Amino acid sequence: MAKVKDPVCGMTIESTTAAAEGRYGGATVYFCAAACQKTYERSHRPDPR
C-alpha cells in the first residue's frame, strides 16, 4: 500500500483504496473522490485508453 496525495484537495490517501484514479501524462494519479478527479480533468486531459 502506497500513500499518495490527491492533487486537488491535498488529502493523503492509500492508492489501493482511492475513490478514483486516472492516467495523465503517462502517470497514474489518485483521487479521494470522483469530484476531485472531475476538477482535475478541467485542466488535464486523460491519456487515451
N, CA and C atoms as a LAMMPS dump frame, in Angstrom:
ITEM: TIMESTEP
0
ITEM: NUMBER OF ATOMS
147
ITEM: BOX BOUNDS ff ff ff
-5.0000000000000000e+02 5.0000000000000000e+02
-5.0000000000000000e+02 5.0000000000000000e+02
-5.0000000000000000e+02 5.0000000000000000e+02
ITEM: ATOMS id mol type element x y z
1 1 1 N 0.834 -1.179 0
2 1 2 C 0 0 0
3 1 3 C 0.882 1.247 0
4 2 1 N 0.608 2.116 -0.934
5 2 2 C 1.37 3.356 -1.014
6 2 3 C 0.48 4.538 -0.659
7 3 1 N 1.021 5.431 0.137
8 3 2 C 0.292 6.667 0.442
9 3 3 C 0.575 7.659 -0.673
10 4 1 N -0.488 8.282 -1.167
11 4 2 C -0.384 9.268 -2.243
12 4 3 C -1.198 10.494 -1.856
13 5 1 N -0.917 11.606 -2.528
14 5 2 C -1.63 12.845 -2.235
15 5 3 C -2.551 13.188 -3.393
16 6 1 N -3.817 13.447 -3.076
17 6 2 C -4.775 13.914 -4.069
18 6 3 C -4.294 15.289 -4.537
19 7 1 N -4.053 15.474 -5.852
20 7 2 C -3.505 16.738 -6.322
21 7 3 C -4.476 17.917 -6.26
22 8 1 N -5.746 17.648 -6.038
23 8 2 C -6.745 18.729 -5.999
24 8 3 C -6.916 19.262 -4.577
25 9 1 N -7.218 18.385 -3.642
26 9 2 C -7.506 18.837 -2.275
27 9 3 C -6.344 18.638 -1.306
28 10 1 N -5.329 17.864 -1.723
29 10 2 C -4.162 17.659 -0.876
30 10 3 C -4.3 16.552 0.159
31 11 1 N -5.426 15.854 0.167
32 11 2 C -5.636 14.787 1.139
33 11 3 C -4.681 13.621 0.861
34 12 1 N -4.097 13.048 1.903
35 12 2 C -3.271 11.858 1.771
36 12 3 C -4.178 10.637 1.839
37 13 1 N -4.054 9.766 0.837
38 13 2 C -4.903 8.57 0.733
39 13 3 C -4.04 7.368 0.376
40 14 1 N -4.579 6.176 0.556
41 14 2 C -3.921 4.946 0.119
42 14 3 C -4.257 4.728 -1.346
43 15 1 N -3.268 4.419 -2.153
44 15 2 C -3.506 4.217 -3.588
45 15 3 C -4.461 3.056 -3.837
46 16 1 N -4.44 2.05 -2.975
47 16 2 C -5.292 0.873 -3.175
48 16 3 C -6.753 1.115 -2.847
49 17 1 N -7.037 2.177 -2.097
50 17 2 C -8.427 2.455 -1.716
51 17 3 C -8.913 3.804 -2.247
52 18 1 N -8.181 4.385 -3.187
53 18 2 C -8.575 5.671 -3.757
54 18 3 C -9.953 5.566 -4.409
55 19 1 N -10.746 6.614 -4.278
56 19 2 C -12.092 6.614 -4.858
57 19 3 C -12.058 6.673 -6.379
58 20 1 N -10.987 7.261 -6.928
59 20 2 C -10.866 7.377 -8.383
60 20 3 C -9.386 7.457 -8.741
61 21 1 N -9.091 7.079 -9.974
62 21 2 C -7.733 7.21 -10.48
63 21 3 C -7.785 7.387 -11.983
64 22 1 N -6.739 7.94 -12.534
65 22 2 C -6.668 8.131 -13.978
66 22 3 C -5.231 8.26 -14.414
67 23 1 N -5.008 8.141 -15.715
68 23 2 C -3.67 8.289 -16.292
69 23 3 C -3.588 9.645 -16.977
70 24 1 N -2.594 10.417 -16.596
71 24 2 C -2.398 11.759 -17.138
72 24 3 C -0.902 11.927 -17.4
73 25 1 N -0.542 12.218 -18.648
74 25 2 C 0.865 12.404 -18.976
75 25 3 C 1.718 11.187 -18.684
76 26 1 N 1.129 10.001 -18.789
77 26 2 C 1.868 8.764 -18.559
78 26 3 C 1.977 8.345 -17.104
79 27 1 N 1.401 9.104 -16.188
80 27 2 C 1.465 8.78 -14.767
81 27 3 C 0.062 8.512 -14.228
82 28 1 N -0.034 7.609 -13.267
83 28 2 C -1.308 7.351 -12.604
84 28 3 C -1.481 8.362 -11.48
85 29 1 N -2.649 8.995 -11.461
86 29 2 C -2.968 9.995 -10.442
87 29 3 C -4.175 9.474 -9.665
88 30 1 N -4.117 9.572 -8.349
89 30 2 C -5.167 9.047 -7.476
90 30 3 C -5.926 10.195 -6.821
91 31 1 N -7.231 9.959 -6.598
92 31 2 C -8.107 10.986 -6.047
93 31 3 C -8.913 10.43 -4.881
94 32 1 N -9.235 11.295 -3.924
95 32 2 C -10.031 10.873 -2.772
96 32 3 C -11.511 10.762 -3.121
97 33 1 N -11.93 11.457 -4.19
98 33 2 C -13.337 11.454 -4.589
99 33 3 C -13.448 11.706 -6.088
100 34 1 N -14.533 11.247 -6.675
101 34 2 C -14.773 11.472 -8.099
102 34 3 C -14.847 12.967 -8.405
103 35 1 N -15.341 13.761 -7.466
104 35 2 C -15.427 15.207 -7.674
105 35 3 C -14.036 15.819 -7.845
106 36 1 N -13.052 15.329 -7.102
107 36 2 C -11.682 15.824 -7.259
108 36 3 C -11.136 15.444 -8.631
109 37 1 N -11.439 14.244 -9.093
110 37 2 C -10.989 13.842 -10.424
111 37 3 C -11.608 14.742 -11.488
112 38 1 N -12.886 15.041 -11.376
113 38 2 C -13.549 15.913 -12.352
114 38 3 C -12.932 17.308 -12.346
115 39 1 N -12.626 17.823 -11.176
116 39 2 C -11.971 19.127 -11.078
117 39 3 C -10.609 19.078 -11.762
118 40 1 N -9.84 18.034 -11.521
119 40 2 C -8.512 17.877 -12.122
120 40 3 C -8.607 17.823 -13.642
121 41 1 N -9.624 17.132 -14.151
122 41 2 C -9.771 16.96 -15.593
123 41 3 C -10.187 18.245 -16.315
124 42 1 N -10.553 19.267 -15.588
125 42 2 C -10.848 20.557 -16.218
126 42 3 C -9.581 21.164 -16.825
127 43 1 N -8.416 20.802 -16.266
128 43 2 C -7.169 21.369 -16.779
129 43 3 C -6.148 20.319 -17.231
130 44 1 N -6.514 19.033 -17.155
131 44 2 C -5.627 17.95 -17.585
132 44 3 C -6.425 16.94 -18.403
133 45 1 N -5.877 16.543 -19.534
134 45 2 C -6.556 15.527 -20.351
135 45 3 C -6.095 14.133 -19.956
136 46 1 N -7.035 13.205 -19.788
137 46 2 C -6.641 11.831 -19.521
138 46 3 C -5.928 11.228 -20.735
139 47 1 N -5.02 10.314 -20.48
140 47 2 C -4.361 9.59 -21.567
141 47 3 C -5.392 8.726 -22.286
142 48 1 N -5.221 8.525 -23.598
143 48 2 C -6.128 7.634 -24.311
144 48 3 C -6.016 6.213 -23.786
145 49 1 N -7.111 5.502 -23.811
146 49 2 C -7.094 4.105 -23.311
147 49 3 C -6.677 3.149 -24.366
